[in-house]
């Protein structure tokens, strides 16, 4: 009986993709189960800081207080992050704490919470792909989510506690509502709530949310009726939900603050005026016979909404870093995720990033655009599916265009890329199934699937093998090592606990593991709300020794910590590099503490 049942299972491409994705997810969880806190300390600054924020909240910090007390003491570092995302992590820690130790509960949460988000994203994507493109398309979407490192490894999966993955998931939900709503008005309300929650968690998806509104507006103006009702529902839901989420996470004393890095008054005015424009268009559109006048009306209302919002948004036109001096803003643009996408075409910048993250996006969007424009290749695709693909491409091209400003804005495209992979894969596989003997079609299918789905690590390894440009671990003469090398060893960082709780000035990226693994407070941190925190992290190592000493005094640093032989700054003359190489500089006394890979200097004579 069991054998008969087994033989009835249709082991096709979709089944194989689900099995592969499941194995990968389970393997990642198992691999992360050993010393998860230690592994988190090595992964990412934002994820480590997120756990520190959750720890402080669970230890008694206010829901409204997102200041990290152990960074930039005594005032602490104010974060612009939302407690709404912390709820999932803290809730999971609380559940596991009922029957396990605190260390186990934290470890389980930082592994399972982002893995749960990955599973939800994968399920939602596969379900939508199956509905639009059939089993082959669903299979390709599953493979895309599982194999594309941007999603499975960066946004989701063990240790990915950063809120950007959650925003990608929320936007996927809003976009799916947009392309095939089951109940028009209820679906539009849901889309508005999802977009509002995304804004409350972070502003990164604001352009994508604007595009959602534009699509609703276009439909409501072109074909009034149910589409107009849907536009009205979205126009009401977005500002009302945004206001609710704002009041739920913002202390009353900050309600009028013109913050540019979180959901605050300027952006509430923007979504409120935009929602009002959408509602007015939805009410008026059914009474206007000619479409051109409806479109003129919509354009005029959009101009009015912008005019109302602009005075409030003026302080934010320079971006979230407007509070920082120009020289620090210039330095921020050298951070990898803040660079233009074009910088990753330079071999000296490391083509590994291009192949791992950028290539799948560009290849998928280019193929999908070509196939959509070439109607004869899409004869077997229903018109409503083509319309949905056109909407998906709108979000994809938005992300690509924005990435030329800053690479991290490619996140605007991330919710839809696996669905576009599904579309391209379904068309290519469908063409091959219809004509399997055609060499051209077979090669096109193999090439298309390869550039979309083959993990970028393989391309990176090929370039490493042929020495065509990778991130260097050593300087050219071999005398120095990358400044991050000692932070990758938890046992080494933990030896700093031999010192009494102190204020540590840490060069490079030693701050994140130090916060997680030790009892110390840290001085420098890459967060834009503190000019001093950014200054000490980004520019200290290039300044002259007198300015450096003065900064150490101003920040009340007790010790300075570097990785031995680490290369800091832009040259051997940088203060950090000189100290790490063993040079004796007046005012810095090397202590015989911690692991030999760390160099700890007392600053009592500075």
Steps between C-alpha positions, in 0.01 A plus 500: 500500500781742591690414183189561289445838664864594445479415131202736466704799620573730208869567549529789251705819499284665767534205736876493445523876566302472823717210618820692419380818670387304806834324527685832471286666766529209743875476436540872570309465828705197606823674404400807701401300808859477625594814697245729330584805712866469401403470135267800517787710635688435178216560253373856493505815704130571470401145597726511805368841601145371457561226755655752739190720461271203569707404804470850646126511432444161665714615793260785572557778246190689390316396184556857375867515599722357226820650637788254538661596830822306439590701191639855534462517880376667707216624278477189285425474128148577377385258231232570242381140505150379576391284792242335275770284345650431843169341600563186297852447636408579859185286479697200381763551770222519758342176382826305504591651838203319653680166476865578420786723606524862389802421283315219322191717456699780341685259275182330387327831430779651290505183290129418474335843478667610174466143370125518563486823297688321222251214496205745485663693217576181309146366547335826391726531196452138390123523543481816290734356236293181480186702450650710219756276332413142596716229655814581303482865599439412863803269495725774363372745762581254778850449360542875463418568865716211622806564282511880474726610784337842518190336648618173653799617697477877501135593552380173652639190662693445826644814662329744258343713773513818294153643428552528125396139439174565684441803277563290189241251626245775572547651155459159338163474673392845381613428142320165492183676609559749222536246219218262588272606785232249600271758663572839350426742784611271783819422308572871451456558873743215566750652256471834679563340839801303372649813344440699819669233712794503260531877550482458876781244491717712269476750216705304249195379307340845465559518120347154452201600712462807281495272195227287660292817537571603141375164368184524710450857377549404134249217523247714683522772236511279192212274596284657774272266686643229715851635432394842627360340816828317542692826458285662767556207737876519456496881528325475836681196640858622441488830692274368776717194561818712474367736766408206721842340470665838557307563822574146610876535485576871545512669843265794529786748542625410150170516312591832336866416441608532135691171487629399157602141575176363645124530467451851637304819435643575150408157369163494672418820311620335178288186537206705631498739205557212257215306657277804472589535133419132442165533678406813306592333169299190588192707584519724192612249234162323447338837416753592229426339166825549309810320614730787411322730745516236768875471448538878508302504825726234651814686393369823648414334830849346513655845450286639782608213730866570424451873555344436840777259601801688368537756783495215752741288297748778429730410796511142367587577138869450580425147619520331842859620550417869482594543865860403425768734365588470133834328554330217691229466235775464242664224703167316536479472122812281510323237714429198274120509520493877447705492181351524157429170333749604230785467750450123505598477135850597604715192569687687772173538689445124499297345221383234745229739616388557143464130426341411833245778522476719189521259206189293585296819527620655176477176302148425625364847433662520157363160394154574637485837325611348170247219521215731593576731209529210259132408485542193282704337775213551741205371302434232761497759782159645586451877463441547873828323569681731261350796684622357830849450355500862381421613856775277641745647250407849618626418848804321361610792283433740788751307713756481222475872425534587870802270537699730273476749787563251780533127456291422808195653329489187286282380789209671324519227235564203727136409577423435133821348360411135581161549332669640191738204509188283499363683197825473303547137600142405409529661156840342426402156626166523321674584173741211551221255579324607181814451290756291692710429189579868436861567593441875520207470741691248712804727525280801580331307781828375647663843481199681643456263793875498566549875536188530715538198725862386525625629836736793465759329719580276204575797277698661780709186542566494126630854514708417805649200315597712202602795719254736335419714802398406853498670837856487633565342838853642510670811374725467200823462697347252745605697808146579611174311521143615453397702805199272562694177545491471879127574535418169332616305805260518792747353749748773412245778550382348828847541649418871525289399800829476690478878517250660741189646331638796308448745216681349201606680187503217245652534157335341199194281556594367842206683656224255409657184647613699803141607573371144465779308673636729772388726782663812356361824362618619158576849374470475123213371292385546137172675578420837354310646794826558684756715324762404757430127457546530125803725537681260729424204277565645156754778531698457820757275342590761237536801731821619658597374842404818688146496360479130580604554862247779539224278365589225745473749784165631379354149475632390843669194348680278749674270253577481131477157333634394159563174316871424492654583161167633379497749213285800595418810305632569154874478553777371724511845657154452654515498877327166532740331259803643681377379839397158366845450345669551837615860466538672836306826515513726802187477714407144395624231737464141377354268764568132538134400507254322275601271216824556313303581185357807674702803603356695793644842580446686826416865449550626854789721388320647199 
